[in-house]
Amino acid sequence: MSNQNKIEIQDPEVRQGNIIYCHFKCSGEVGEYFTENIFYLHHSESVEKIPKSILIIPVLANIAPVAWITGADIYVNEIDEEFLEALETIKISFKTMYPKHCFNGTIIFNTKRNNKDYGKEKCGLFFSGGVDSLTSFIRNRKEQPTLITVWGADIPLKKREFWNKVKNDITQFTNRHNLNTVYLKSNFRSFLNEKNLYKFSRNGLKNWWVSVQHGLGLVGLSAPLTYKNGIKKVYFASTPLISKDNKLSFVAWGSHPSIENNLKWGETEVELDGIELNRFEKLEIIANYIRDLNYDLKLRVCWKSNNESNCSTCEKCARTMAMLLIEGLNPSEHGFDMDNSLLQRMKSNKRFFAKINKHQWTMIQHKISEIIHNIDSEYYEFCNWILMVKFKRK
């Protein structure tokens, strides 16, 4: 008996030379988890004359986990054989991370393609300008990676002004380093009904983006450009999580060695970069890079700001500012802004700080106690407040 819970994906088509459109039809429960039945991916360069089995990878990378968790089958015409194998492995990875959730469903295809002979020993790197991706660039800069930046991930599609500012900053960065950059725009998040997907936020799965989509779904967007540009390796920066004994740990998470390091298509492989580094070590690498080049590099770490790169008041901004101070750098010179209300707003967020990153804040307290000495410093009150806070969860 055939599964009535299914997704039928039509062959992707390229319009205007650089936009991939893919229509799909849902039957059964799985249809509740999409807001529209069209996926699109806009490239800053042409993607014509690329096999359909490669063009379909971006939409498959984002649809497959939704199908798995609802037990739906997926029907496609053509699929890359390496990517098909990768998806089966990654499905097992999700089952292992979230054993109380269903990750079933089958990909049913007409033709399996072997896409080879396009690799040119080039590499790509997903780049947002944040601590993780900047560290990965510094570590791999001798390879002159093509930088890949996505509009529609942490920056919503409706925030055009914000996107233009970020794009301008990254363009200046790439021009300084003589790098090629590819900009992607996609509805890969907005075509999902994240509100309905929130029903799965239990038993270790927090929300769809952080727990499932942002590794597989984001990296999958790069498949067409890797084929076109001969990219054999794609670097994706790791997100370090520190355990209570101050050691790196990889809990159930949407970006995980068992996901990205198993992801592949054609001749392209993916590497989750920097998994051996915690955030303090990454900031040290960045600080040394800044000092070596005498560079007023701006970091972009904030996901809460609507108009600027960093709000300078949320937990993530405050944590990064503190780490920069520990490295002897002035946060005001690297994308952050201290105003008169900063300290008061951080005080109101104290419980949230402790809730999500207690162990990192405890380490910050220890390190910052060794450097705070100048009472006239604009950051004295900020550092002193950190030392006084008891980062304990109630």
PyMOL commands that set and color helices and strands:
alter all, ss='L'
color gray80, all
select helices_A, chain A and resi 29-33+52-55+57-70+81-97+131-143+160-177+194-200+208-220+223-229+257-260+279-293+315-326+331-333+342-348+350-368+380-388
alter helices_A, ss='H'
color red, helices_A
select strands_A, chain A and resi 6-9+13-15+19-27+38-43+73-80+107-113+122-126+146-151+181-186+231-237+241-242+248-249+264-265+268-273
alter strands_A, ss='S'
color yellow, strands_A
deselect
rebuild
show_as cartoon
